[in-house]
Amino acid sequence: MTEPPRHDASTIVGMQAKGAYVVAGLFVAAAGLAMLGPEGGCVAEFVIVALLAIGTVLLLAVSGDPMPRTWAFAVAALPSAQVAVLLTVADTSATQTQEVTTTVGSGAALCAFLCVRGRVLPGWSGEIAAFVVYWNASPDFAGAASTFVTCAGLMLTATFFARVVRPAAASIYALHDERTRQVTEKAAADAARDERERQLRRLDSLVRPVLVHIAESTQLDEAGTREALLVEATLRDSIRARALDVPDIVSAARSARERGVTVQLLDDGGLGANSGQAVEFRRTVVEQLDAAHSGSITVRVHPPDRNVLATIVVSRVDHTERFEFDTHRIK
């Protein structure tokens, strides 16, 4: 399932990009190489790397801004769990071994990115908990502090990011969304204005000759009456059958009415979702209108999500034909 963009500070640092998983995988792989070494490691070291991988995936995959509190505290618990597992195999008196620095550093990275995801309290809580676990097994406070002191700069930087950059990012994206909304509204207004002007021009071209004829004649003759009825039918079609209001069908419908055919065009909105069938359907409508010399033709576009997309009913004196269109073929 694709998650919509969160529009937060994590976007700025690329945490929502597809490449973020590649970078995260390389980070976990590097930590695993440092922990396990070329000769492989013990079960505890595999567990530490696995916990890092779990935390990394959660930071990237869990949606929500800020990160949901439950998941945030779950990630915050992983660094202390890593340290607890490490203490089962590592010598705490040797504070700068590769296993110790990798475990402590990777845990600090998880807590730092919790801050980036908007959870500063869980991030610091996780880092402090990891320090306490390590301190309890360490010979002295100074030794434990020297192991974790290098992580303080990373945590302070992440906290600064959370307190300064996150609000700025929120403002930036709020302005971006507002700008997008204004552009969308302007585009809709421009489209409505253009359509209104188009319809006015069309109305003028259709109706003005009839009105001029009526104004100049003391009595509307048979030709004028017939023309007025044809114009009225064309305008009615443009309102009741928007999907069929295309030049070929308009011309064919007018010609059929001039030959005495009763034409009804109806549109309930289902043709827009099936553009692949639209060309074939409209072509068939024109063919049936051109072929008719009497009787009636009723063309209806059905509502969306129906099995039948549209129907054409051709009634003549001796028989009636019905054409049905589904999303695949003509029946």
FIDO-852286 format. One record per atom (N, C-alpha, C): y negated, z, x negated. Coordinates in steps of 0.02 Angstrom, whole numbers, padded with zeros to 5 digits, always signed. Example, Ala and Ser with C-alpha at 12.3 -4.5 7.8 and 13.67 -1.06 7.14 Angstrom:
// residues 2
+00284+00390-00660/+00225+00390-00615/+00165+00390-00660/+00112+00354-00642/+00053+00357-00684/-00002+00394-00645/
// end
This chain:
// residues 331
+00060+00000-00043/+00000+00000+00000/-00062+00000-00044/-00109-00046-00032/-00168-00052-00072/-00220-00003-00048/-00247+00036-00096/-00297+00085-00079/-00366+00052-00083/-00410+00062-00032/-00477+00035-00038/-00515+00070-00093/-00566+00036-00123/-00604+00067-00177/-00635+00132-00154/-00633+00183-00199/-00660+00249-00181/-00736+00251-00188/-00766+00206-00226/-00838+00205-00236/-00863+00273-00261/-00832+00297-00315/-00855+00359-00346/-00859+00349-00421/-00870+00405-00458/-00880+00399-00530/-00817+00374-00566/-00758+00386-00537/-00697+00362-00570/-00696+00286-00575/-00732+00252-00529/-00737+00180-00533/-00774+00158-00596/-00826+00197-00613/-00867+00179-00671/-00826+00181-00735/-00781+00229-00741/-00740+00234-00802/-00676+00193-00797/-00668+00156-00743/-00612+00110-00738/-00547+00139-00713/-00549+00199-00681/-00487+00230-00659/-00455+00194-00600/-00493+00151-00566/-00465+00115-00509/-00447+00043-00526/-00459+00024-00588/-00442-00044-00609/-00366-00049-00622/-00340-00110-00615/-00269-00120-00627/-00250-00103-00699/-00296-00116-00744/-00283-00102-00814/-00279-00028-00829/-00301+00015-00782/-00299+00087-00795/-00227+00111-00804/-00181+00082-00766/-00111+00102-00773/-00083+00080-00841/-00107+00024-00865/-00084+00001-00932/-00109+00049-00985/-00173+00068-00981/-00201+00116-01030/-00165+00183-01025/-00154+00205-00963/-00119+00269-00953/-00049+00267-00982/-00015+00210-00972/+00052+00203-01000/+00052+00206-01076/+00002+00174-01106/-00003+00176-01179/-00018+00247-01203/-00060+00284-01166/-00076+00353-01184/-00013+00397-01182/+00025+00390-01128/+00087+00429-01122/+00137+00409-01176/+00141+00344-01190/+00187+00320-01242/+00167+00348-01310/+00102+00349-01325/+00079+00376-01388/+00095+00451-01394/+00084+00487-01338/+00101+00558-01338/+00176+00568-01348/+00216+00526-01316/+00288+00531-01323/+00310+00516-01395/+00279+00467-01426/+00296+00451-01496/+00278+00509-01542/+00220+00541-01529/+00199+00598-01570/+00245+00657-01560/+00268+00667-01499/+00311+00725-01485/+00382+00714-01510/+00410+00656-01495/+00480+00644-01508/+00493+00619-01579/+00446+00581-01606/+00455+00556-01673/+00508+00502-01677/+00516+00472-01734/+00564+00418-01743/+00636+00440-01735/+00650+00505-01744/+00719+00529-01741/+00736+00558-01672/+00689+00555-01627/+00702+00583-01561/+00689+00658-01560/+00681+00686-01500/+00666+00757-01494/+00715+00793-01450/+00700+00856-01438/+00744+00896-01396/+00725+00888-01323/+00764+00921-01280/+00752+00915-01207/+00683+00940-01189/+00661+00995-01219/+00596+01024-01203/+00540+00973-01215/+00544+00936-01269/+00492+00888-01285/+00492+00830-01235/+00551+00809-01212/+00555+00759-01160/+00522+00784-01096/+00533+00847-01080/+00503+00876-01019/+00427+00877-01025/+00401+00894-01083/+00328+00896-01092/+00298+00827-01081/+00329+00776-01108/+00304+00707-01099/+00311+00687-01026/+00365+00707-00993/+00374+00690-00923/+00320+00722-00880/+00303+00785-00894/+00250+00819-00857/+00183+00783-00867/+00170+00760-00927/+00109+00722-00940/+00108+00658-00899/+00164+00623-00897/+00168+00561-00859/+00155+00573-00784/+00184+00627-00758/+00175+00644-00687/+00101+00657-00673/+00070+00697-00714/-00001+00712-00704/-00045+00651-00709/-00029+00606-00755/-00068+00545-00763/-00063+00501-00702/-00003+00493-00676/+00006+00452-00616/-00030+00483-00556/-00027+00548-00548/-00061+00580-00492/-00137+00570-00497/-00164+00576-00556/-00236+00567-00564/-00258+00497-00545/-00217+00448-00558/-00234+00378-00543/-00218+00359-00471/-00163+00384-00445/-00137+00358-00382/-00161+00395-00321/-00174+00460-00326/-00193+00499-00266/-00262+00479-00244/-00269+00461-00181/-00333+00439-00154/-00375+00498-00132/-00438+00483-00118/-00484+00534-00096/-00537+00550-00148/-00598+00563-00125/-00652+00581-00171/-00691+00639-00140/-00691+00699-00172/-00653+00714-00233/-00577+00715-00219/-00539+00720-00272/-00466+00722-00266/-00446+00779-00220/-00399+00769-00174/-00378+00824-00129/-00360+00887-00168/-00381+00944-00141/-00374+01008-00177/-00301+01023-00194/-00255+01010-00148/-00185+01026-00161/-00159+00988-00222/-00173+00922-00223/-00151+00882-00280/-00187+00902-00344/-00251+00921-00337/-00289+00941-00396/-00259+01003-00430/-00241+01053-00389/-00211+01113-00419/-00141+01099-00444/-00107+01051-00414/-00041+01032-00439/-00047+01002-00510/-00097+00960-00519/-00109+00932-00586/-00132+00986-00634/-00174+01032-00609/-00200+01086-00652/-00145+01132-00677/-00090+01136-00640/-00035+01179-00660/+00008+01149-00716/+00002+01083-00726/+00045+01050-00774/+00031+01070-00847/-00032+01077-00870/-00042+01096-00940/-00010+01164-00958/-00016+01213-00914/+00016+01278-00929/+00092+01271-00928/+00118+01227-00884/+00190+01215-00883/+00212+01181-00948/+00171+01135-00973/+00187+01103-01037/+00189+01155-01093/+00139+01199-01094/+00136+01249-01147/+00196+01296-01142/+00214+01316-01080/+00271+01361-01071/+00335+01329-01097/+00344+01265-01084/+00403+01230-01109/+00400+01225-01185/+00340+01211-01212/+00332+01205-01284/+00351+01270-01320/+00332+01326-01290/+00344+01391-01322/+00418+01408-01329/+00460+01372-01293/+00532+01385-01299/+00561+01355-01363/+00522+01310-01395/+00549+01277-01455/+00501+01278-01514/+00437+01295-01502/+00386+01290-01555/+00371+01358-01584/+00348+01358-01646/+00328+01419-01680/+00253+01428-01669/+00233+01480-01632/+00163+01490-01616/+00121+01510-01676/+00153+01531-01729/+00113+01548-01789/+00089+01486-01825/+00122+01430-01813/+00100+01367-01843/+00060+01329-01791/-00005+01342-01789/-00047+01320-01733/-00065+01246-01735/-00057+01214-01791/-00081+01144-01796/-00023+01095-01807/+00037+01112-01784/+00092+01064-01788/+00079+01007-01740/+00113+00952-01753/+00103+00893-01711/+00123+00905-01639/+00177+00943-01628/+00200+00958-01560/+00148+00999-01523/+00119+01049-01557/+00070+01093-01526/+00006+01055-01508/-00021+01019-01557/-00084+00983-01544/-00076+00929-01491/-00019+00895-01490/-00008+00843-01440/-00002+00874-01371/+00034+00928-01365/+00042+00961-01299/-00024+00987-01274/-00060+01024-01317/-00124+01053-01296/-00175+00997-01281/-00177+00946-01322/-00225+00892-01312/-00211+00852-01249/-00148+00837-01236/-00131+00799-01175/-00146+00840-01113/-00133+00905-01115/-00150+00948-01058/-00225+00950-01046/-00264+00953-01101/-00337+00952-01094/-00361+00886-01064/-00328+00831-01081/-00347+00766-01053/-00336+00766-00977/-00280+00796-00954/-00269+00800-00882/-00324+00840-00848/-00342+00897-00878/-00393+00939-00848/-00461+00905-00849/-00476+00868-00903/-00540+00833-00908/-00546+00780-00853/-00491+00743-00842/-00495+00691-00790/-00494+00721-00720/-00471+00783-00713/-00481+00817-00649/-00555+00826-00636/-00593+00843-00688/-00666+00849-00680/-00697+00782-00660/-00673+00729-00691/-00698+00662-00674/-00683+00646-00601/-00626+00669-00575/-00608+00658-00505/-00642+00708-00458/-00689+00747-00485/-00729+00790-00442/-00702+00860-00433/-00652+00879-00471/-00622+00947-00465/-00633+00985-00530/-00694+01011-00539/-00710+01047-00600/-00675+01114-00602/-00675+01151-00547/-00643+01218-00546/-00568+01214-00561/-00530+01171-00528/-00459+01164-00547/-00450+01141-00619/-00495+01098-00644/-00489+01074-00712/-00495+01131-00762/-00548+01172-00755/-00557+01228-00800/-00503+01281-00790/-00483+01291-00727/-00430+01339-00714/-00365+01320-00749/-00349+01255-00747/-00289+01232-00781/-00292+01241-00855/-00351+01227-00885/-00358+01234-00958/-00355+01308-00979/-00388+01351-00940/-00387+01423-00956/-00317+01451-00948/-00281+01428-00895/-00213+01452-00885/-00168+01432-00943/-00176+01370-00968/-00137+01348-01025/-00152+01391-01087/-00216+01407-01097/-00235+01450-01154/-00204+01520-01148/-00206+01547-01088/-00178+01615-01078/-00104+01615-01092/-00068+01565-01068/+00003+01561-01080/+00017+01558-01155/-00022+01517-01190/-00012+01510-01262/-00031+01575-01298/-00086+01606-01277/-00110+01667-01310/-00060+01724-01305/-00026+01728-01247/+00023+01782-01237/+00080+01778-01287/+00094+01718-01311/+00149+01710-01359/+00124+01703-01430/+00058+01702-01439/+00030+01692-01506/+00021+01758-01542/+00023+01759-01608/+00015+01822-01646/-00053+01854-01636/-00105+01814-01629/-00172+01843-01621/-00216+01795-01581/-00272+01822-01557/-00318+01783-01517/-00349+01726-01557/-00367+01741-01620/-00399+01689-01661/-00354+01629-01670/-00290+01641-01681/-00244+01585-01689/-00239+01543-01626/-00236+01576-01568/-00233+01538-01505/-00298+01501-01493/-00355+01535-01508/-00419+01503-01495/-00429+01442-01539/-00406+01446-01601/-00414+01389-01646/-00374+01328-01622/-00321+01340-01586/-00281+01285-01559/-00317+01251-01502/-00353+01289-01461/-00384+01262-01401/-00457+01245-01410/-00488+01266-01466/-00561+01258-01471/-00581+01184-01472/-00538+01142-01499/-00555+01071-01502/-00556+01039-01432/-00524+01072-01384/-00523+01046-01315/-00586+01064-01277/-00624+01113-01303/-00684+01136-01267/-00735+01080-01262/-00743+01041-01316/-00791+00986-01313/-00773+00935-01261/-00709+00918-01256/-00686+00870-01205/-00700+00896-01135/-00685+00960-01123/-00696+00989-01058/-00770+00993-01041/-00812+01010-01089/-00884+01013-01076/-00912+00944-01061/-00887+00893-01097/-00909+00824-01083/-00888+00803-01013/-00827+00819-00994/-00803+00801-00927/-00842+00838-00873/-00860+00901-00887/-00899+00940-00838/-00969+00910-00831/-01000+00891-00888/-01065+00857-00885/-01060+00793-00844/-01007+00755-00855/-00996+00694-00817/-00992+00709-00743/-00955+00761-00725/-00946+00778-00654/-01011+00800-00622/-01052+00837-00660/-01113+00865-00631/-01172+00815-00631/-01171+00768-00677/-01227+00722-00683/-01210+00651-00660/-01155+00624-00687/-01139+00554-00673/-01112+00545-00602/-01072+00591-00578/-01044+00584-00511/-01098+00579-00457/-01148+00625-00456/-01202+00616-00406/-01239+00550-00414/-01251+00531-00478/-01284+00466-00489/-01242+00409-00462/-01176+00413-00474/-01132+00360-00449/-01132+00357-00373/-01134+00417-00342/-01136+00419-00269/-01199+00385-00243/-01256+00398-00277/-01319+00367-00256/-01316+00291-00266/-01288+00270-00322/-01283+00198-00336/-01242+00163-00283/-01184+00192-00266/-01141+00159-00217/-01170+00164-00147/-01207+00218-00132/-01241+00222-00067/-01293+00167-00061/-01331+00156-00115/-01379+00101-00114/-01345+00033-00108/-01288+00027-00144/-01251-00037-00140/-01226-00049-00070/-01198+00003-00037/-01174-00005+00032/-01231-00022+00079/-01289+00011+00069/-01346-00003+00112/-01369-00075+00103/-01371-00097+00040/-01390-00166+00026/-01341-00216+00058/-01276-00200+00053/-01226-00243+00083/-01234-00246+00159/-01249-00187+00188/-01259-00186+00261/-01319-00228+00281/-01374-00222+00242/-01434-00261+00258/-01421-00335+00251/-01385-00355+00198/-01370-00426+00189/-01326-00452+00246/-01277-00411+00266/-01233-00431+00321/-01272-00439+00386/-01316-00390+00400/-01356-00394+00461/-01402-00455+00460/-01433-00468+00401/-01477-00526+00396/-01438-00591+00405/-01377-00594+00375/-01337-00654+00383/-01318-00665+00457/-01301-00610+00491/-01284-00616+00562/-01344-00637+00603/-01403-00608+00587/-01463-00627+00624/-01481-00700+00611/-01474-00722+00548/-01489-00792+00532/-01440-00839+00567/-01377-00819+00568/-01328-00861+00602/-01342-00865+00677/-01361-00808+00707/-01377-00808+00778/-01439-00851+00792/-01489-00846+00748/-01549-00887+00757/-01533-00962+00751/-01493-00979+00700/-01475-01049+00691/-01435-01075+00751/-01388-01034+00776/-01349-01055+00834/-01393-01062+00896/-01441-01016+00904/-01486-01021+00961/-01528-01084+00958/-01553-01100+00898/-01593-01161+00890/-01550-01223+00901/-01487-01221+00878/-01443-01278+00890/-01430-01288+00964/-01418-01233+00999/-01405-01238+01071/-01468-01262+01109/-01527-01239+01085/-01589-01261+01118/-01599-01336+01108/-01585-01360+01047/-01591-01432+01035/-01542-01472+01077/-01481-01444+01082/-01431-01479+01123/-01451-01478+01196/-01475-01421+01219/-01496-01415+01289/-01554-01464+01303/-01599-01469+01255/-01656-01514+01264/-01632-01586+01269/-01585-01605+01225/-01561-01674+01226/-01521-01691+01289/-01486-01641+01316/-01445-01653+01376/-01486-01649+01440/-01527-01598+01445/-01559-01584+01509/-01626-01619+01517/-01664-01629+01463/-01730-01658+01470/-01729-01726+01506/-01683-01773+01488/-01684-01837+01524/-01673-01828+01599/-01629-01782+01618/-01616-01771+01689/-01678-01743+01724/-01710-01693+01691/-01770-01664+01721/-01827-01714+01726/-01834-01756+01674/-01886-01807+01677/-01873-01856+01734/-01808-01875+01742/-01790-01921+01797/-01805-01889+01864/-01790-01824+01871/-01804-01790+01934/-01879-01786+01946/-01917-01772+01894/-01990-01766+01902/-02022-01832+01919/-01995-01886+01893/-02026-01952+01904/-02002-01986+01968/-01950-01959+02000/-01922-01991+02060/-01939-01948+02121/-01956-01983+02175/-01969-01947+02237/-01904-01922+02268/-01849-01957+02253/-01784-01937+02280/-01731-01951+02227/-01686-01903+02216/-01634-01910+02165/-01580-01959+02191/-01572-02014+02157/-01523-02064+02180/-01453-02044+02159/-01405-02086+02177/-01335-02071+02163/-01322-02067+02088/-01351-02112+02048/-01340-02111+01976/-01369-02047+01946/-01428-02027+01970/-01458-01966+01944/-01417-01905+01962/-01390-01904+02023/-01348-01848+02044/-01285-01844+02001/-01254-01902+01989/-01194-01904+01949/-01209-01880+01877/-01265-01901+01849/-01283-01880+01782/-01296-01805+01779/-01329-01779+01830/-01343-01707+01832/-01278-01667+01835/-01230-01691+01874/-01166-01656+01878/-01128-01659+01812/-01132-01717+01779/-01099-01723+01713/-01130-01676+01662/-01196-01671+01662/-01230-01626+01615/-01212-01554+01631/-01211-01537+01696/-01192-01469+01715/-01121-01452+01693/-01075-01499+01700/-01006-01487+01679/-01001-01478+01603/-01039-01518+01566/-01039-01512+01493/-01066-01444+01471/-01120-01422+01502/-01149-01356+01486/-01100-01301+01505/-01066-01309+01561/-01018-01258+01582/-00960-01254+01532/-00938-01311+01508/-00884-01311+01458/-00906-01275+01394/-00969-01285+01374/-00992-01253+01312/-00994-01177+01318/-00998-01152+01379/-00998-01079+01390/-00928-01053+01399/-00888-01087+01439/-00822-01062+01456/-00768-01082+01406/-00782-01130+01363/-00730-01154+01316/-00762-01168+01248/-00783-01115+01213/-00818-01124+01150/-00774-01157+01097/-00709-01140+01098/-00664-01169+01048/-00653-01244+01058/-00668-01268+01118/-00659-01339+01133/-00725-01377+01133/-00779-01343+01115/-00845-01374+01115/-00856-01411+01049/-00817-01465+01040/-00823-01507+00982/-00837-01578+01006/-00871-01618+00964/-00894-01684+00988/-00840-01728+01020/-00781-01731+00989/-00728-01775+01016/-00708-01754+01086/-00698-01689+01097/-00676-01666+01163/-00733-01672+01213/-00795-01656+01193/-00852-01663+01238/-00859-01735+01263/-00853-01782+01216/-00860-01853+01234/-00802-01875+01279/-00740-01854+01262/-00682-01874+01302/-00685-01844+01371/-00707-01781+01377/-00711-01748+01442/-00764-01782+01486/-00820-01800+01457/-00872-01835+01496/-00846-01902+01521/-00814-01939+01476/-00787-02005+01496/-00735-01997+01552/-00692-01947+01547/-00641-01937+01599/-00674-01919+01665/-00725-01878+01664/-00760-01861+01727/-00794-01922+01757/-00821-01964+01713/-00853-02025+01739/-00802-02070+01775/-00737-02065+01755/-00684-02105+01787/-00657-02069+01849/-00684-02011+01866/-00662-01976+01926/-00610-01923+01914/-00594-01906+01852/-00545-01855+01836/-00578-01786+01840/-00544-01739+01871/-00568-01670+01873/-00546-01635+01809/-00593-01610+01770/-00578-01580+01705/-00601-01507+01705/-00555-01464+01686/-00571-01393+01678/-00551-01372+01607/-00598-01344+01570/-00586-01320+01502/-00598-01245+01501/-00549-01207+01479/-00553-01134+01478/-00532-01108+01410/-00566-01058+01386/-00551-01030+01320/-00550-00954+01324/-00492-00923+01309/-00486-00850+01307/-00480-00822+01237/-00496-00864+01187/-00507-00837+01120/-00449-00839+01071/-00392-00869+01090/-00334-00866+01045/-00330-00920+00992/-00374-00970+00996/-00368-01026+00949/-00394-01010+00880/-00442-00964+00874/-00471-00949+00809/-00422-00921+00760/-00372-00883+00783/-00323-00853+00739/-00267-00902+00719/-00269-00963+00746/-00217-01012+00732/-00248-01078+00713/-00289-01078+00661/-00326-01137+00642/-00281-01195+00624/-00219-01180+00600/-00172-01233+00583/-00153-01275+00644/-00149-01244+00702/-00133-01280+00763/-00193-01311+00797/-00253-01289+00776/-00313-01311+00812/-00322-01386+00809/-00312-01417+00750/-00323-01489+00743/-00274-01527+00788/-00211-01509+00785/-00161-01544+00826/-00174-01534+00900/-00193-01473+00919/-00206-01459+00989/-00266-01500+01014/-00321-01499+00977/-00380-01536+00999/-00366-01611+01002/-00326-01636+00954/-00309-01707+00955/-00271-01725+01019/-00224-01681+01039/-00186-01693+01100/-00231-01690+01162/-00279-01643+01162/-00326-01639+01218/-00364-01704+01226/-00389-01731+01170/-00426-01794+01173/-00382-01850+01198/-00319-01853+01174/-00274-01906+01195/-00261-01903+01271/-00250-01843+01297/-00237-01837+01369/-00300-01853+01410/-00358-01833+01386/-00419-01849+01422/-00432-01924+01422/-00420-01957+01366/-00431-02030+01362/-00381-02068+01406/-00321-02040+01413/-00269-02076+01451/-00275-02065+01526/-00314-02016+01548/-00318-01999+01620/-00368-02044+01655/-00349-02069+01714/-00393-02110+01756/-00399-02083+01826/-00361-02031+01841/-00365-01999+01907/-00333-01931+01902/-00335-01894+01957/-00304-01828+01958/-00347-01776+01923/-00313-01729+01890/-00349-01675+01858/-00315-01654+01792/-00355-01626+01748/-00330-01599+01685/-00359-01530+01675/-00316-01482+01664/-00337-01413+01650/-00314-01394+01580/-00361-01378+01537/-00346-01358+01468/-00365-01284+01461/-00317-01245+01438/-00331-01173+01431/-00306-01148+01363/-00351-01115+01327/-00332-01079+01266/-00317-01007+01286/-00257-00983+01271/-00236-00916+01293/-00267-00861+01249/-00264-00799+01272/-00290-00744+01231/-00249-00736+01166/-00277-00702+01117/-00240-00691+01054/-00176-00653+01065/-00130-00660+01017/-00067-00623+01016/-00021-00640+01074/-00027-00700+01100/+00020-00724+01151/+00070-00771+01117/+00130-00776+01147/+00179-00823+01121/+00155-00895+01129/+00121-00908+01184/+00094-00975+01197/+00021-00975+01176/+00004-01021+01131/-00065-01025+01106/-00111-01058+01157/-00088-01113+01187/-00130-01150+01234/-00086-01194+01278/-00115-01215+01334/-00079-01259+01380/-00125-01315+01403/-00094-01373+01418/-00129-01429+01448/-00088-01450+01509/-00119-01447+01567/-00085-01466+01629/-00119-01530+01655/-00080-01584+01660/-00105-01648+01684/-00073-01663+01752/-00115-01665+01803/-00090-01677+01871/-00111-01747+01893/-00060-01785+01913/-00073-01852+01940/-00044-01855+02011/-00051-01912+02043/-00030-01917+02113/+00045-01907+02119/+00083-01934+02072/+00155-01934+02079/+00191-01880+02038/+00158-01850+01990/+00192-01800+01950/+00141-01758+01912/+00167-01703+01884/+00126-01657+01844/+00161-01644+01778/+00122-01649+01724/+00149-01634+01657/+00115-01571+01629/+00155-01533+01593/+00130-01472+01562/+00148-01472+01488/+00098-01464+01446/+00107-01460+01374/+00092-01388+01351/+00138-01359+01314/+00128-01292+01289/+00127-01293+01213/+00083-01255+01184/+00076-01250+01111/+00091-01177+01091/+00138-01169+01046/+00146-01103+01015/+00121-01107+00944/+00134-01056+00905/+00106-01054+00837/+00144-01100+00790/+00198-01132+00814/+00239-01173+00769/+00242-01246+00790/+00246-01259+00856/+00257-01327+00876/+00235-01336+00947/+00236-01400+00969/+00221-01417+01039/+00286-01418+01078/+00286-01386+01137/+00346-01387+01179/+00342-01446+01227/
// end
